[in-house]
Amino acid sequence: MIIFNGQTYFTIIDAAAEFGVSAKTIRQYIAKEIIPEPPVIQFGIRQVKHFPKAYMDIAKERLKHYRTARNGSHVKSQNSLLLDL
């Protein structure tokens, strides 16, 4: 968490804790466009991605759909293997 000019901003570490994954996994989700690119703030000379509540709500929903679809395809592939026997 970063506090800048009295405003609280949540970092990738905070988002990772909320999702129950690592910061590296969050970066991979963003790179693979599983979750959207988060907004950026200027923090001194650095630009920092931040993860506000509205963003997290959207990202959680997208991740839920991704995981459901992924698990569903896994079950389908197992079922098709059983049918081939």
Steps between C-alpha positions, in 0.01 A plus 500: 500500500621847414369816664560803281355846570267345758359249247545124541600297195514121494801338335549176313600337830162595647323364190700176518399452863136561412511244215706253701778486239845655453578838346662311210169321436315833497749628239440187293122541523540858372743400222265222384208746523315277747453811712517858367797733527465694828502879517831681552585786735801728495689445826787747498701418189359147480179376347336238721211269415232509763212269571193694623188320624307556176786348300528204740127427469531481120822298515349251748203444272722447195725264693200305622378454140850403388537239773151361438565469126841345560365246749209419269732426209716285727196294599395471134842373399497241779151387398603467135798289607267270690277467195799400287568203728 
